Structures are given as C-alpha cells and as structure tokens.
Amino acid sequence: MNDLTPQEARAALADAGNQSARVRRSDRQFRSILLGLAATYVAGALLVGLYPQAGSRFAGISLIVILVGGFVGMLYLLLRIRAYSRRGILWFTWSAAAFSFWNAAVIGVSEATRWWGPHQPGTHFTVSAIIAAIPLVLAAWLIGRWR
Amino acid sequence: MVNWAVALTHPRHALDDLLSHPVRFSVVALLAPAAQIEFSFVRDRVEVTDSMLSKQISLLEQAGYLKVNKAFIGKRGRTWLSLTKAGRRVFERHLGALREIAAGDGSDGVAQSKLG
C-alpha cells in the first residue's frame, strides 16, 4: 500500500505545496482588513484635525459615515474569512495590539498631563493616528508579500 | 541464536497509512499551515463532495489527527477544522518520508519545495 515510486512521492509533495500556498493566499484577507482599519482611522483623524474644537455639521456627519462604513466593511470582511494560517493571525493580532497600545499610551499621557483638551490644536490627533496606523500598514504589506 | 529483529530503514515504513489516501493527504496538507479552516473551504480546494469530505474527516478525527469545532453566527452554523499536535507530527513525518522517497532516484527538485 505504501510502496510509492519517487514520481508519486514528488506528486504528493507538489500537492502539499499547492495546498499550503492556498492557505497563504487566503491570509491576504487580513491585509484588506488591516488597510481598511488604517484608512478609516486616519480619515477620521484627518477630519478631527481639520475641524477641531466645535467642528462642523459636515465634519460630524462625515465622521459618522467613515466610522460606521469602516466598521461595517471590516465586519463583512471578518465574517467572510474561511481560512487563515497561524502566521497570518499572529501578524494580525500583533499589529492590532501595537495599534491599540499606541492609542492607549497617547490617550493616557494626554489625560495625565492634561494636554488633551478642546483648547489644543487637533493636528496632534491626526499625527498620532498616522503613527498608530504604521503597524497596521506594515503588517498588511508583509502579509501581501507572502506567496 | 538468530536475531530476527530487522531494522526497518526504508523511508516507506515512516509513511502513515491513513495519509496514503489522496483526499486525506490533501486535507491534512491544507490544514498543516493553517490555524483553522472552514469546512466549505476545504471542500472547494480539495474538490470533493460534502459527504466524501465528512467521511474522511471522521476518520482523521477518530485517529486524533484533526479537531472539529462548530460555531454559530445567528442561526448559521460554520464548521471549522484544525490539525491536532499529533496530526501535525504525523504529517511532518509523512512528508519527511515522501521527501526521502522522492530523492530516491537522485532528483530532489520537488522534494525541496517550500511547504508551510
């Protein structure tokens, strides 16, 4: 039963290689989710930076549309995932953790130093959001390179 | 006194009988690099019917190679499959034996193919 010829063994190895590549390709769904999260966050932060303090009706409605649209889009992509590798979920989790850690650190320091208030310019929030998006974009780029 | 113990050195002895079936081999090869895969994804990639895949999955599950998790989102159920540690170990040993057999005729091009 197990008397395989070298040709049959090579065919089985090639099949295993193909199956493995399919899982790696399916990890690219994480790339879309990470880029979606980064785009949503930076777009929201840009609006807050452009319209600090009281803001405007346009900014308020746009922010709601961006956040709700981004949330629904990411939820849709998450529910569509049918396969993921251990490496893919690890990169996704670590980049999301780095994103959360940076945001928590910025909020914590801003609150502690009473630096974050309505009298402050909104640009610092935009800059912080761009930095927070770096691990998401980096992970998306790395995941996109997998073959 | 004669020693009847024979050292089994041919790589075919390291092949796993359960993984010698092409569908089961493809299923395990697909699951090997994955954390989890949904049933329908495996069915589509391995190109088998639901009943055929269910049968092979039951055999792999009984052997302790594979875990089946059922999750529900609302009323919609999703079946997720993953390899156990034992399943992963057996698959690695099986792959090693295949590589040795593939290299048996002096050619190792495919045997060195990147997996996982």
Interface residues (C-beta under 8 A of the other chain):
Chain A: M1 N2 D3 L4 T5 P6 A9 R10 A12 L13 A14 D15 A16 G17 Q19 S20 R22 V23 R24 S26 L79 R82 A83 Y84 S85 R86 R87 G88 I89
Chain B: R12 H13 L15 D17 S20 P22 F25 S26 A29 L30 A32 P33 A34 A35 Q36 I37 E38 S40 F41 R45 V46 I73 L95 L98 R99 I101 A102 A103 G104 D105 S107 G109 V110 A111 S113 K114 L115 G116
